[in-house]
């Protein structure tokens, strides 16, 4: 199965990120990135993933974590980082 964020999911993410900025306990923290799980694609970022990453986590130091679980319950993981020129590695 594949799942994409709906417009209301994206708005909920924005609301959550904005709420954290006004919460005294969370205000001192910054999100370091986000993660996504791909059961079929492996350790890749799709075009939709890259759009979400660039839109909501645009800082050069923020990361994306991709998880690829298998049927045995194990998972592989890969981190994606931005190069100085903005390319993802």
C-alpha positions in Angstrom: 0.0 0.0 0.0 1.0 3.6 -0.6 0.1 6.5 1.5 0.3 10.2 0.6 -0.3 13.1 2.8 -3.6 14.8 2.1 -4.0 18.6 2.2 -5.4 18.3 5.7 -2.5 16.2 6.8 -0.1 18.9 5.5 -2.1 21.6 7.3 -1.9 19.5 10.5 1.9 19.3 10.1 2.1 23.1 9.7 -0.1 23.5 12.7 2.0 21.2 14.8 5.2 22.9 13.8 3.8 26.3 14.5 2.4 25.2 17.9 5.8 24.0 18.9 7.2 27.5 18.3 4.7 28.9 20.8 5.0 26.2 23.5 7.5 27.4 26.1 8.9 23.9 26.6 9.3 23.2 22.9 10.3 26.7 21.8 13.9 26.1 22.6 14.0 23.0 20.4 14.1 22.7 16.6 13.1 19.8 14.5 16.2 18.1 13.0 14.1 16.6 10.2 11.6 13.9 9.5 11.2 10.3 8.6 9.3 8.2 6.1 8.8 4.5 5.7 8.8 2.8 2.3 7.7 -0.8 2.3 8.3 -1.4 -1.4 10.6 1.3 -2.7 13.6 0.7 -0.6 15.9 3.5 0.7 14.9 6.3 -1.7 13.2 9.6 -1.4 10.3 10.0 -3.9 9.5 13.3 -5.6 6.7 13.8 -3.1 9.2 13.1 -0.2 11.6 15.6 -1.6 8.9 18.2 -1.9 7.8 17.7 1.7 11.4 17.8 2.9 12.2 21.0 1.1 8.9 22.7 2.0 8.7 21.9 5.8 12.3 21.1 6.7 14.3 23.5 4.5 17.3 24.2 6.7 20.6 23.0 5.3 21.3 21.0 8.5 17.9 19.2 8.6 17.8 15.5 7.6 15.4 12.9 6.2 15.4 9.3 7.5 14.0 6.6 5.2 13.1 3.3 6.8 12.6 0.2 4.7 11.0 -2.6 6.8 10.9 -6.2 5.6 8.6 -9.0 6.2 10.8 -10.5 9.0 10.4 -7.4 11.1 13.9 -6.1 10.4 14.4 -2.7 8.8 17.1 -0.9 6.9 17.6 2.8 7.3 19.2 5.6 5.3 19.8 9.2 6.1 19.5 11.9 3.5 21.5 15.2 3.9 21.8 18.3 1.9 25.1 19.2 0.2 26.3 22.8 0.2 24.8 23.3 -3.2 21.4 22.0 -2.0 21.6 18.5 -3.6 20.4 15.6 -1.5 22.9 12.9 -0.7 
